[in-house]
Amino acid sequence: MKVIIKVSNSIKHIYIRKEMTGENKMNENWKKKIILFLASQTLSLFGSALVQYAISWYITLKTQSGVMATLAIICGFLPTLFLSPFAGVWADRYHRKTLIILSDSLIALATFAIAILFMMGYDSMWMLFVVLVIRALGSAVQAPAVGAFIPQLVPEDKLTKVNAINGSLQSMIMLAAPMISGILLTTTTMEIIFFIDVITAAAAVLTLFFFLHVPVHAKALEKQTISYFSDMLDGFNYIKNHKFIKSIFIFCGIFMLAAAPVAFLTPIQVTRSFGSDVWRLTAIEIAFSCGMMAGGILMASWGGFKNKMHSMALSTLVMGMGTFVLGITPMFWSYLFFMGLIGVTMPVFNTPFTVLLQQKVEGDFLGRVFSVLSMISSAMMPLGMLIFGPTADLIKIEWLLIGTGAVMVIQSIFMFVNKTLIEAGKPE
């Protein structure tokens, strides 16, 4: 604390002006850093999304096999599930920017290799599955590193706005990527699409490496005296003993299980109930993506309720009601409306949820906490499909949507009355 004794008013004014100038420079500094980071990640995500859609559709068109499609889903989920515990430890032990660069580079190298092989005429289906596995491994490392890295760049009171903007950017990519990927798939070759991903990943990596300078977080500077498995166990114990994180992760597991039908089975429902026109399947994807983009913009401008848990509970309630209505609406246009409404609820839930984790979790455990969240999503959604997928061939998908929508509504009530969650959601 600076104590200034017997100074004139003019000197006071100079001192205050210097302090304000220094604060403004600091504000501009974090803004430049987060703009660089989000720009690089958006560029990388765009290329990855193009390839992800292209591979999925290529396998579908070439094989027209449900088994092959299931294998593709398994290759995209299981590696993330198995590697996430280790990736969380790495995100806490090592420089997070370096991990993001390495994971992006790994994905780009795998994509570059398969692009060369396709150009040489080697286009066996098993190579696509190998690439999906490598991409999933890279994502497993990247996801907890990104989640833990953002609080290093952004002041705590700006986390909600930044995460909402990031969500909007991702929604824009998810809106544009399937359309652009479809156009490229019909007008050019797979290797060209692969090379687009390589170029965007290279640009993202170079941006982070040369232009984004961020100090290493404290734990990464310490000499590590315990093993990986001990560090991993510490992370699990931290979650188990943290009332809020344990409660919200249990909620997330049940929620993701219940969300499987609306996430994966709605295209089949539309085909069965409204017609097999391609434009209908495209329309529900666009409606959902537009809703997510609108929700992201809403959260960036509004920020949600003061108690973040109220925003999350309300979004769960609306999503549950929307899922329920998808099971009873007889009109396709109303179906599109509620699909868009469900899209809006996603950022209203995800933004305050991410911010709460970034605020409530100690910095040294952020990577491990985000890795467990990644494990939950990688396990529960496929598990949901293993349960609801075969069931959808025995009963109407409409009944599954009605049932799982009701589960989400009950969960939202639980969130409104749970003292641990409501207390955690209060502004600090």
Disulfide bonds with the S-S distance in Angstrom:
none
